[in-house]
Amino acid sequence: MRSSSEMATALADEIDVLAKAKREIGGAYVPSDDEAYMSESQQDYFRQLLMSWKRLILAASAGTLQQLQDGPIREPDLNDRASSETDWGIELRTRDRQRKLIAKIDSALRRIEEGEYGYCEVTGEPIGLGRLIARPIATMTVEAQEAHERREKVSRDD
């Protein structure tokens, strides 16, 4: 089970990588409510953003893999070794979380191609540009997500 500080760090890292992806695609265009929802321009924006985000995650993963292949931890001091092993454990959990994130990104890219991106998988209503800009892999409206989380909490409490 992850501590709340580990989860917060992982979320902050995810947000940082997403922000970097937004800077990477650059350009003056930002989806706006002034245009048709999920217009071709909006779909192109989200497609580029998702592909950039995925590329950055994969690049970071390649660095971790290279470090793992370079050899085991060889700290002579037991405390230093324990600290290094803890750091590696956190790094590997982060990479596992990112592996799952890549699957969600691939799913979002598939939904763009199928014309389903931007619409709630539960209600069929538009998710909203603000939510998609903040969380491009969102599959539900805020309301549907909150209802889903309430149902999960009730089932966990049983």
N, C-alpha and C positions, 0 to 999 in steps of 0.2 A: 504494500500500500504506500502511495506517495504522500509525503508531507505536504501541507498547504504551501510552504515556502518553495518546495520543488515544483509544485504545480504552477505557482505564480511565476517562477523563473521560466518554466517551459512556455507558458502563455506569453510572457514578455518577449522571449526569443522568437516565437511564432509571429508576433505583431511586428517585431523589428525586421524580420525577413520579408514580411508582406509590405512594410513601408519601403524597404529597399527595392522590392519588385515594382512598386508604384513609381519610384524615382527612375528605375531602369527603363520603363516603357515611356516615361517622359511625355512630351507633347503637351499642347495646350488643352486638348480635349478631356473633359470630364463629363460623364453622363449627367443629364439634366432632366428635370421634370417637365421642361419646356418642349421636349420632343416625344415622339411616340414611344411607349414603354417597350423595351426590348427591340428597339429599332436595330438595323444592321450596324450602325455606328456603336451602339451600346454593346451589342454582341461581340463586335470586333475588339472593343476595349476590354471586356471581361475575358475574352479568349487570350489576348496578349498578356493580360495581367496574370491569369492562371498559369500560362506557359512559362512566364518569367519567374513566378513564384516557385514552380516545380523545378526549374533549372537551377535556381539558387539553392534549394534544398538538396538536390542531387550533388551539387558541387561541394557543399559542406559535408555530405555523407562520404564522398570520395576521400576527403581529407582525413576523416575518422578511420576509414578502412585502411588507408595508407599507414597511419600511425599504429594501428593494430598489427599490421603486417611487419612493421619495423622491429617488432620483438616484444617480449614480455617486460613487465615492470621490474627493474633491477635496482631498487632502492636498498642500500645496505642497512639503513636504520628501519626498525620495525614500525615506528610511528610514521615515518615518511612513506613507507610502503602501504600502510593502511590508508593513509590520506590519499595516495595515488590511486589505490584500488577503489576507494569511495568516489573519487572524481570520475574514474572510468565507468563505474556503475551508473552514475548520473548521466554521463555522456551517452552510454548505450541506451538508457531509458529514453533519453531525448531523441535519439535516432529512431527508436522503435515508434515513438509518437509521430515522428516525421514520416515514417513509412506509412503509417495509417493516414496521415494527412495527404500524402501523395495519392493514395487510393481515392480520397474524397475529391481531390483536384481532378483526377482522371474522370471521375463520375460527373463532375461539373462540366468538364469539357465535352463529354458525351451528351449531356443534357443540352448544351448549346447547339451541337450538331443536330440533335433531334427536335429542336424548337421548344424544349420544355424548361430551359433555364430561366430563372427569375420568377417561377411560379411555384407556389406551395404544393408540396407533394400530398398534403392532407386535404386542403380546401380548394386548391386550384387557383386561389387568388394571387395577385402579384405580391411578391415578397417586399418589394420597395427598393429603390435605388440606394437610399442611405444604408440600409442593412447590408445590401450586396457589396457596396463599396467597403464597408467595415469588415464584412465576413463573406468574401466571394464564393465560399463553398456552402453557404446557407441553403437549406432545402425546405425550410418552413418559415411562415410569417412569425413575427414575435409572439403573437397570441397563440398560434398552434404549438410553437416551441415551449411556451410556458405551460400550456395544458399537458403536453407530453412529459415535461419534467415533473409536474404535479402527479401524474399517473405513475411515473417511475418511483417517486418518493413514497407514494402510498403502497406500491407493491413491495418496496424494500422494507417498509415499516411492518409489513404483515409477518 
